[in-house]
Amino acid sequence: MATPDTIIKDSRVKIPDGVDMVWEPKNFDKKFWGKMTVRKALTYSRNLPAVKVAKKVGIEEVIKTAKACGIETELEPHLSLALGSAALSPLEVASAYSTFARQGVYIKPILIRKIEDPKGRIIEKNDPIPQRAASSIAASYLVSILQDVVQKGTGTLARLEDRAVAGKTGTSDESRDVWFIGFTPDLSCAIWGGNDHNQSIYGQHVTGGAIVARIWKIVAEEYYADKDIPPAEFSGAPGMKELLVDPLTGLLATEYTPNPIKKRFVPGSEPTEYAPVPPGAKKINPIKKLFYGPFFSKLGGGDTFEIKEETDEDKVAHEDEFEEDEETSSTFLRSKIKIFKKNLTKQKIDSRDDNNEETEDENAVNLDRSETNDEVVIEEIQDNQEETILRE
């Protein structure tokens, strides 16, 4: 089973397609990024690794999983499916993605939950049966990657300030269709943008991450505005371990590791060795830990770092080190505050400038939504007690 850390190569792909025909898909930027993890490939929407994975597992297996997740449209067994070649409805896509939020359990979407008479007696009740579509481990891995898509990949414009969001952008050839499918622990929403005549949107090269991801954020904020739903995190598969690791080596992080990251592991697959300490390395002092924390990472610097309180013994052991490094720490603090102010100012300017151009990778074009057909489908993720009886 592949994991988010499995290495795959972003390189040229040529697939025989009939007699004397070859299908040669391209990346959005027409470039190759070389070796990378599965996590990075999906986070930055690299097409060629997706085709390679589909070829390796088999396109029939891809179709089987899609059907299990609620895709009812007939799917042709072509590798182009890996790039979203099928014509699906937003309802199908929103429903399929809600499966991942439920740790691999699919529940068919319904419009009417129950019918009551004037006295409150239930005449009819609709309780769809939960079905296992994918393993909880596979779903947990995928949710983790799709969170990266929103946090630092092609879907950053869909981020919500206080809620966990996972999602995926989509852009068809010639920008005829743009998609963003996002979900939280209790909401799944798919948004499509395009034209009825199947031509490029305004004839320009636009992306799902630049156009409909913005709309998704507006819809999600409106959804939560009048509901008393506390923010929640995605729950991992039972038994999975979450550890701090060194992003360069994949080994367990130490107090000497800069910018450690959290990763989930299936029991038995987690690293057991600690990352090597570079010659002359020093422990990260409290000031640096502060700015490696989640507050500063939102403003464009550093990754989340787990900060632990120092014991009295630690303070005594590090006393000399902090005295020697006092001047360096002070300089470091001033530089970070300067960067902080600069980023904060930029954020304020960006929030006032609705015409700021952005794309999935660099720039985008804002469109007048009144001239674009935007179709939105929302599915509330049902908490069904019957899910607990499902076993893998």
NORBELWO-V378116 format. One record per residue. RES is the residue in one letter. OMEGA is omega in whole degrees, 0 to 359 (NA if undefined). D_FIRST is the distance of its C-alpha to the first C-alpha in Angstrom with 2 decimals. Layout:
res=RES omega=OMEGA d_first=D_FIRST
res=RES omega=OMEGA d_first=D_FIRST
//
This chain:
res=M omega=178 d_first=0.00
res=A omega=177 d_first=3.80
res=T omega=177 d_first=6.50
res=P omega=182 d_first=10.15
res=D omega=176 d_first=11.12
res=T omega=182 d_first=9.24
res=I omega=177 d_first=12.41
res=I omega=184 d_first=13.49
res=K omega=174 d_first=17.11
res=D omega=184 d_first=19.47
res=S omega=185 d_first=21.82
res=R omega=178 d_first=23.88
res=V omega=175 d_first=22.48
res=K omega=183 d_first=24.77
res=I omega=175 d_first=24.01
res=P omega=184 d_first=26.78
res=D omega=182 d_first=28.19
res=G omega=182 d_first=31.02
res=V omega=178 d_first=33.89
res=D omega=179 d_first=34.56
res=M omega=179 d_first=32.30
res=V omega=175 d_first=29.41
res=W omega=181 d_first=27.27
res=E omega=181 d_first=26.71
res=P omega=181 d_first=25.15
res=K omega=169 d_first=26.10
res=N omega=181 d_first=25.06
res=F omega=182 d_first=27.41
res=D omega=179 d_first=29.22
res=K omega=181 d_first=29.23
res=K omega=176 d_first=27.84
res=F omega=182 d_first=24.93
res=W omega=178 d_first=23.41
res=G omega=183 d_first=21.69
res=K omega=179 d_first=18.64
res=M omega=176 d_first=16.99
res=T omega=175 d_first=13.97
res=V omega=179 d_first=12.03
res=R omega=182 d_first=14.08
res=K omega=181 d_first=17.27
res=A omega=181 d_first=16.75
res=L omega=180 d_first=16.50
res=T omega=183 d_first=19.10
res=Y omega=171 d_first=21.58
res=S omega=178 d_first=20.85
res=R omega=186 d_first=20.27
res=N omega=188 d_first=20.41
res=L omega=174 d_first=19.47
res=P omega=179 d_first=15.93
res=A omega=178 d_first=15.41
res=V omega=181 d_first=16.88
res=K omega=179 d_first=14.79
res=V omega=179 d_first=11.45
res=A omega=179 d_first=13.29
res=K omega=183 d_first=14.58
res=K omega=182 d_first=11.41
res=V omega=181 d_first=9.84
res=G omega=185 d_first=13.51
res=I omega=178 d_first=16.07
res=E omega=178 d_first=16.83
res=E omega=177 d_first=13.45
res=V omega=180 d_first=14.15
res=I omega=179 d_first=17.60
res=K omega=179 d_first=16.61
res=T omega=179 d_first=14.66
res=A omega=179 d_first=17.65
res=K omega=180 d_first=20.07
res=A omega=180 d_first=18.52
res=C omega=173 d_first=19.00
res=G omega=177 d_first=22.62
res=I omega=183 d_first=23.06
res=E omega=178 d_first=26.06
res=T omega=178 d_first=27.13
res=E omega=183 d_first=26.76
res=L omega=178 d_first=24.05
res=E omega=183 d_first=24.72
res=P omega=177 d_first=21.96
res=H omega=181 d_first=22.23
res=L omega=178 d_first=19.81
res=S omega=175 d_first=22.16
res=L omega=181 d_first=20.57
res=A omega=181 d_first=17.96
res=L omega=175 d_first=21.08
res=G omega=183 d_first=22.62
res=S omega=182 d_first=25.13
res=A omega=178 d_first=25.58
res=A omega=183 d_first=28.63
res=L omega=176 d_first=27.58
res=S omega=176 d_first=29.79
res=P omega=178 d_first=29.36
res=L omega=179 d_first=29.36
res=E omega=184 d_first=26.31
res=V omega=179 d_first=24.38
res=A omega=180 d_first=25.60
res=S omega=180 d_first=24.72
res=A omega=182 d_first=21.14
res=Y omega=177 d_first=20.55
res=S omega=177 d_first=22.20
res=T omega=181 d_first=19.35
res=F omega=180 d_first=17.14
res=A omega=179 d_first=20.07
res=R omega=180 d_first=20.24
res=Q omega=174 d_first=16.75
res=G omega=180 d_first=15.63
res=V omega=180 d_first=19.04
res=Y omega=173 d_first=21.10
res=I omega=183 d_first=24.90
res=K omega=180 d_first=27.11
res=P omega=180 d_first=29.48
res=I omega=177 d_first=33.14
res=L omega=182 d_first=36.45
res=I omega=180 d_first=38.58
res=R omega=178 d_first=37.56
res=K omega=178 d_first=40.88
res=I omega=180 d_first=44.50
res=E omega=175 d_first=47.40
res=D omega=183 d_first=51.11
res=P omega=180 d_first=53.81
res=K omega=178 d_first=53.90
res=G omega=178 d_first=50.22
res=R omega=183 d_first=49.39
res=I omega=178 d_first=46.02
res=I omega=179 d_first=46.60
res=E omega=180 d_first=43.03
res=K omega=182 d_first=39.68
res=N omega=179 d_first=36.39
res=D omega=179 d_first=33.40
res=P omega=183 d_first=30.24
res=I omega=177 d_first=27.83
res=P omega=180 d_first=24.43
res=Q omega=178 d_first=21.52
res=R omega=181 d_first=17.87
res=A omega=180 d_first=16.09
res=A omega=180 d_first=12.59
res=S omega=180 d_first=11.20
res=S omega=179 d_first=13.07
res=I omega=179 d_first=10.27
res=A omega=179 d_first=8.73
res=A omega=180 d_first=12.47
res=S omega=176 d_first=13.36
res=Y omega=183 d_first=11.14
res=L omega=178 d_first=12.67
res=V omega=179 d_first=16.08
res=S omega=180 d_first=16.01
res=I omega=182 d_first=15.58
res=L omega=171 d_first=18.16
res=Q omega=177 d_first=20.49
res=D omega=177 d_first=20.51
res=V omega=182 d_first=21.53
res=V omega=183 d_first=24.57
res=Q omega=185 d_first=25.33
res=K omega=182 d_first=25.33
res=G omega=185 d_first=23.98
res=T omega=184 d_first=25.59
res=G omega=185 d_first=26.41
res=T omega=181 d_first=28.54
res=L omega=179 d_first=31.57
res=A omega=183 d_first=30.02
res=R omega=173 d_first=29.84
res=L omega=189 d_first=31.76
res=E omega=188 d_first=33.78
res=D omega=181 d_first=32.98
res=R omega=176 d_first=29.91
res=A omega=181 d_first=26.14
res=V omega=173 d_first=25.12
res=A omega=182 d_first=21.92
res=G omega=181 d_first=22.20
res=K omega=175 d_first=21.88
res=T omega=177 d_first=24.69
res=G omega=179 d_first=25.42
res=T omega=181 d_first=28.17
res=S omega=179 d_first=29.06
res=D omega=179 d_first=31.02
res=E omega=178 d_first=34.47
res=S omega=177 d_first=33.67
res=R omega=178 d_first=34.66
res=D omega=172 d_first=32.20
res=V omega=185 d_first=30.86
res=W omega=158 d_first=28.44
res=F omega=176 d_first=27.22
res=I omega=181 d_first=25.14
res=G omega=178 d_first=25.10
res=F omega=174 d_first=24.64
res=T omega=177 d_first=25.60
res=P omega=182 d_first=25.02
res=D omega=181 d_first=27.89
res=L omega=173 d_first=28.34
res=S omega=186 d_first=26.58
res=C omega=178 d_first=28.65
res=A omega=180 d_first=28.29
res=I omega=178 d_first=30.98
res=W omega=175 d_first=31.86
res=G omega=180 d_first=34.67
res=G omega=180 d_first=36.40
res=N omega=179 d_first=39.57
res=D omega=184 d_first=40.79
res=H omega=174 d_first=41.81
res=N omega=175 d_first=38.30
res=Q omega=182 d_first=39.49
res=S omega=179 d_first=38.37
res=I omega=183 d_first=39.09
res=Y omega=180 d_first=42.50
res=G omega=184 d_first=41.67
res=Q omega=182 d_first=39.75
res=H omega=182 d_first=36.33
res=V omega=185 d_first=34.90
res=T omega=177 d_first=31.44
res=G omega=180 d_first=29.80
res=G omega=182 d_first=29.28
res=A omega=187 d_first=33.00
res=I omega=189 d_first=34.54
res=V omega=175 d_first=32.86
res=A omega=176 d_first=30.87
res=R omega=181 d_first=34.38
res=I omega=178 d_first=35.32
res=W omega=180 d_first=32.23
res=K omega=180 d_first=33.34
res=I omega=180 d_first=36.86
res=V omega=181 d_first=35.78
res=A omega=179 d_first=33.58
res=E omega=178 d_first=36.44
res=E omega=180 d_first=38.91
res=Y omega=183 d_first=36.73
res=Y omega=187 d_first=36.61
res=A omega=184 d_first=40.21
res=D omega=180 d_first=41.90
res=K omega=180 d_first=39.34
res=D omega=180 d_first=39.24
res=I omega=181 d_first=35.47
res=P omega=177 d_first=34.61
res=P omega=180 d_first=31.77
res=A omega=176 d_first=28.48
res=E omega=174 d_first=25.11
res=F omega=179 d_first=21.77
res=S omega=179 d_first=20.65
res=G omega=178 d_first=17.25
res=A omega=179 d_first=15.34
res=P omega=176 d_first=17.45
res=G omega=180 d_first=17.06
res=M omega=181 d_first=15.19
res=K omega=176 d_first=17.19
res=E omega=185 d_first=18.71
res=L omega=172 d_first=20.09
res=L omega=182 d_first=22.20
res=V omega=176 d_first=20.91
res=D omega=183 d_first=22.55
res=P omega=182 d_first=21.29
res=L omega=185 d_first=22.26
res=T omega=184 d_first=20.72
res=G omega=180 d_first=17.99
res=L omega=181 d_first=20.00
res=L omega=181 d_first=21.86
res=A omega=175 d_first=24.75
res=T omega=179 d_first=28.33
res=E omega=177 d_first=31.62
res=Y omega=186 d_first=32.00
res=T omega=176 d_first=28.85
res=P omega=176 d_first=29.85
res=N omega=176 d_first=27.82
res=P omega=181 d_first=25.02
res=I omega=178 d_first=22.31
res=K omega=176 d_first=20.56
res=K omega=178 d_first=16.80
res=R omega=182 d_first=14.83
res=F omega=170 d_first=12.66
res=V omega=179 d_first=11.10
res=P omega=181 d_first=13.83
res=G omega=180 d_first=13.57
res=S omega=183 d_first=11.43
res=E omega=177 d_first=14.52
res=P omega=179 d_first=16.94
res=T omega=180 d_first=19.99
res=E omega=179 d_first=22.27
res=Y omega=179 d_first=24.44
res=A omega=180 d_first=24.85
res=P omega=178 d_first=27.92
res=V omega=180 d_first=31.17
res=P omega=179 d_first=32.81
res=P omega=178 d_first=36.40
res=G omega=182 d_first=38.89
res=A omega=177 d_first=36.40
res=K omega=176 d_first=37.85
res=K omega=180 d_first=36.47
res=I omega=184 d_first=35.95
res=N omega=186 d_first=39.13
res=P omega=182 d_first=39.45
res=I omega=179 d_first=40.64
res=K omega=178 d_first=37.62
res=K omega=179 d_first=35.32
res=L omega=185 d_first=37.17
res=F omega=169 d_first=36.41
res=Y omega=185 d_first=32.75
res=G omega=186 d_first=32.58
res=P omega=182 d_first=31.47
res=F omega=183 d_first=35.01
res=F omega=182 d_first=35.31
res=S omega=178 d_first=31.78
res=K omega=183 d_first=32.80
res=L omega=172 d_first=35.66
res=G omega=177 d_first=33.76
res=G omega=173 d_first=33.38
res=G omega=176 d_first=30.93
res=D omega=181 d_first=27.79
res=T omega=181 d_first=27.85
res=F omega=179 d_first=28.89
res=E omega=183 d_first=29.21
res=I omega=178 d_first=32.92
res=K omega=178 d_first=34.27
res=E omega=178 d_first=37.94
res=E omega=175 d_first=39.65
res=T omega=178 d_first=41.49
res=D omega=179 d_first=45.10
res=E omega=179 d_first=44.08
res=D omega=183 d_first=41.71
res=K omega=179 d_first=44.56
res=V omega=182 d_first=46.95
res=A omega=185 d_first=44.54
res=H omega=187 d_first=43.82
res=E omega=181 d_first=47.40
res=D omega=182 d_first=48.47
res=E omega=181 d_first=45.38
res=F omega=179 d_first=45.97
res=E omega=180 d_first=49.66
res=E omega=187 d_first=48.95
res=D omega=185 d_first=46.39
res=E omega=182 d_first=48.46
res=E omega=179 d_first=49.61
res=T omega=181 d_first=46.14
res=S omega=180 d_first=44.73
res=S omega=178 d_first=47.60
res=T omega=180 d_first=47.05
res=F omega=180 d_first=43.32
res=L omega=181 d_first=44.15
res=R omega=181 d_first=46.70
res=S omega=180 d_first=44.39
res=K omega=178 d_first=41.63
res=I omega=179 d_first=44.22
res=K omega=179 d_first=45.47
res=I omega=179 d_first=42.02
res=F omega=181 d_first=41.54
res=K omega=181 d_first=44.83
res=K omega=180 d_first=44.07
res=N omega=180 d_first=40.71
res=L omega=178 d_first=42.35
res=T omega=180 d_first=45.15
res=K omega=178 d_first=42.79
res=Q omega=180 d_first=40.90
res=K omega=179 d_first=44.26
res=I omega=181 d_first=45.29
res=D omega=182 d_first=42.05
res=S omega=179 d_first=42.39
res=R omega=187 d_first=45.91
res=D omega=182 d_first=45.11
res=D omega=182 d_first=43.57
res=N omega=180 d_first=44.14
res=N omega=185 d_first=41.98
res=E omega=178 d_first=39.87
res=E omega=171 d_first=36.10
res=T omega=179 d_first=33.12
res=E omega=182 d_first=29.35
res=D omega=185 d_first=29.82
res=E omega=186 d_first=33.52
res=N omega=178 d_first=36.15
res=A omega=180 d_first=36.47
res=V omega=176 d_first=39.25
res=N omega=181 d_first=40.42
res=L omega=172 d_first=41.54
res=D omega=187 d_first=44.19
res=R omega=181 d_first=42.18
res=S omega=180 d_first=45.29
res=E omega=179 d_first=44.90
res=T omega=178 d_first=41.19
res=N omega=179 d_first=39.81
res=D omega=182 d_first=37.32
res=E omega=185 d_first=35.67
res=V omega=175 d_first=34.15
res=V omega=179 d_first=32.32
res=I omega=174 d_first=31.67
res=E omega=174 d_first=29.95
res=E omega=181 d_first=30.48
res=I omega=186 d_first=27.39
res=Q omega=172 d_first=28.78
res=D omega=184 d_first=28.46
res=N omega=183 d_first=28.60
res=Q omega=181 d_first=29.19
res=E omega=179 d_first=27.74
res=E omega=185 d_first=24.24
res=T omega=181 d_first=24.61
res=I omega=180 d_first=24.81
res=L omega=178 d_first=21.43
res=R omega=180 d_first=18.93
res=E omega=NA d_first=15.34
//
